[in-house]
Amino acid sequence: LNVAVLLMNAHCSICSTVIQFSFTTIFVAAFPLAPLLALLNNILEIRLDAIKMVRLERRLIARKTNDIGVWTKILEAVGVLAVIANGLVIGISSDFIPRLVYRYRYGPCASGSTSTQSVICMQGYINDTLAIAFMSNDNRDEFMIPKQINPLNITKCRAPESSGSLFPSNITSHIV
């Protein structure tokens, strides 16, 4: 009975370590402080386990094994999942994918001509990504359809697109 309890404790310890590794690696792009907190947790846990083994338990029975068993396959699967998840988080939340699409589909280098300076290939990217609102001269809060505006009195307001209103209150707009 005592050996079964020791094996169960070892299984729970490995299981909790694998769960901690999984959460740390899969969500590191969303919470970069997680590896540091996991390291501090593991240092504290090692110290507490050492005190527990020295003072509270009898000497452990050593068993020889070649590896950690099925946990190796689980850790490999978690590693692959972590690479995919972090790649998606970075790709979706950053400006990387829209820049690539503009560079190779809509930008000056889209026709296949290559340039040694990447700045030239990205020329016009900012204006392409900003939303344009044509505004009347009388009331700056009233948006007008571009065809209804007199070409001599056009005032454009450019701002990044958002999921809410065209111009959220937390950004600075550029009046052109």
C-alpha positions, -999 to 999 in steps of 0.1 A, spaced: 0 0 0 29 24 8 45 18 -26 12 25 -44 9 58 -25 45 68 -35 39 59 -71 6 80 -71 25 110 -56 52 107 -82 25 105 -110 7 136 -96 40 154 -94 49 146 -131 13 154 -141 13 189 -124 48 196 -140 35 187 -174 4 208 -170 26 238 -159 49 232 -189 19 231 -212 3 263 -200 37 281 -200 47 271 -235 13 274 -252 5 308 -238 39 324 -236 31 349 -264 0 360 -246 17 362 -211 55 366 -215 60 367 -177 48 331 -174 82 314 -177 97 335 -150 68 328 -126 70 291 -135 107 291 -127 101 308 -93 74 283 -86 96 253 -95 125 266 -73 101 269 -43 86 235 -50 120 218 -52 130 233 -18 97 223 -2 100 188 -17 136 185 -4 125 195 31 95 170 29 118 142 18 145 148 44 123 154 74 89 138 69 94 107 47 114 75 48 141 69 22 126 64 -12 130 31 -31 150 38 -63 137 22 -95 157 22 -127 139 33 -159 150 42 -194 128 73 -198 97 90 -185 74 67 -204 43 81 -221 51 116 -208 77 120 -236 50 117 -263 27 141 -244 55 167 -241 64 164 -278 27 170 -287 25 200 -263 57 214 -280 41 212 -314 9 226 -302 28 255 -285 46 264 -317 13 265 -337 -6 284 -310 22 310 -305 26 314 -343 -11 321 -346 -12 345 -317 17 365 -331 4 364 -366 -31 374 -358 -24 401 -332 5 418 -349 8 437 -382 30 410 -397 4 393 -420 -12 425 -433 23 438 -441 31 407 -461 -2 409 -480 4 445 -489 40 439 -499 34 410 -522 -1 418 -535 -8 455 -535 25 474 -529 50 487 -555 69 454 -555 37 433 -562 46 431 -599 76 409 -591 103 435 -592 126 432 -562 143 459 -545 173 459 -521 156 483 -498 124 470 -481 113 505 -474 105 511 -511 84 479 -513 63 492 -483 58 527 -497 21 537 -493 14 510 -467 3 535 -440 -22 553 -463 -35 519 -476 -43 507 -441 -60 538 -428 -97 544 -431 -108 576 -448 -138 596 -437 -148 625 -459 -162 653 -437 -182 684 -444 -167 718 -436 -197 730 -417 -201 702 -392 -170 681 -384 -191 654 -367 -212 648 -399 -197 623 -424 -205 627 -461 -204 603 -490 -174 611 -512 -196 616 -544 -216 643 -527 -186 664 -518 -174 694 -538 -139 684 -549 -125 718 -539 -137 715 -503 -128 679 -495 -115 673 -461 -102 638 -453 -98 624 -419 -76 592 -417 -75 568 -388 -68 531 -382 -99 510 -387 -114 495 -356 -142 471 -348 -163 498 -332 -169 532 -346 -148 546 -374 -129 569 -350 -126 557 -315 -118 582 -288 -84 566 -278 -66 573 -311 -53 605 -327 -68 612 -361 -48 628 -389 -67 656 -408 -54 659 -444 
